[in-house]
């Protein structure tokens, strides 16, 4: 395997003689990631490969191949019809508080069953949805049966898929030690049940084509890729949110103007606590009380996107209206309060 890994590093980086780097085919990428998850190669070789891929930039085939290698190793929670899977990153937010947990609660209270694929933040990264859920007293599970039971009883489950496969431990530790966003974090977001309705965040920049290509090639019939605040799923409220919507193989650009929903604000949510995790907890609780502040407006838009993706309402304005009713009635707040033990 050592020789094989060296060959892959040379392919990704161009080799010691200055050759041209090349993209791995999907088949090559799937085989390579399977070996990494199986523990082959030493840490230096694995790190060299991951850094070379980052420097060159992953292709859609490579992302899809890596995810295709990882997904069969994991037992996924059973999903009811119309459920939405929310994928998140280990990078989190570093400057502004998270409000998307309020969006998730509102969508669940509006009748959508939601599986949140979450994790604690990577070393040196910002606050993640997994961090916030644990701060609220919740747990992150890798046991598919337990998460499926939470989903059945409460309409909401929090799942850390990398807990379900010991092969991920080494890759995530290497990523943490390097301190850069590498392929493992990107692949984590694609560890979702095949064919599910999937909502995925994307970092800023020209990455939407790559992300949508990878998601579509993995067989997701309905998916939404969102370039939210700081690469999160939190929609912007002071400017349009961009993304890509994919339905049955047809991809279309998303440009969501908050003014069209009368949810625009002069600025994005600000942290009112020095500790960003505590600030995120504060804005989440405030958003669940309803209001017209930036965090509440962002949460409403986010909830509307989840509800529309579920298929309950084809129109975003109607979906946002259902989310608003869920918050105003107190049902959204009750969703999180009822999740004790899950």
Secondary structure, DSSP 8 states (H G I E B T S, - for coil): -HHHHHHHHHHHH-TTTT-------HHHHHHHHHHHHTT-S-HHHHHHHHHHHHHH---HHHHHHHHHHHHTTS------TT-EEEE--SS-BSSS---HHHHHHHHHHTT--EEEE-----TT--B-HHHHHHHTT---B--HHHHHHHHHHHSEEEE-GGGG-THHHHHHHHHHHHTS--HHHHHHTT-S-TT-EEEEE--SSS-HHHHHHHHHHTT-SEEEEEE-GGGSS---SSS-EEEEEEETTEEEEEEE-GGGGT---SS----SSSSHHHHHHHHHHHHTT--SSHHHHHHHHHHHHHHHHHTS-SSHHHHHHHHHHHHHTTHHHHHHHTTTT-
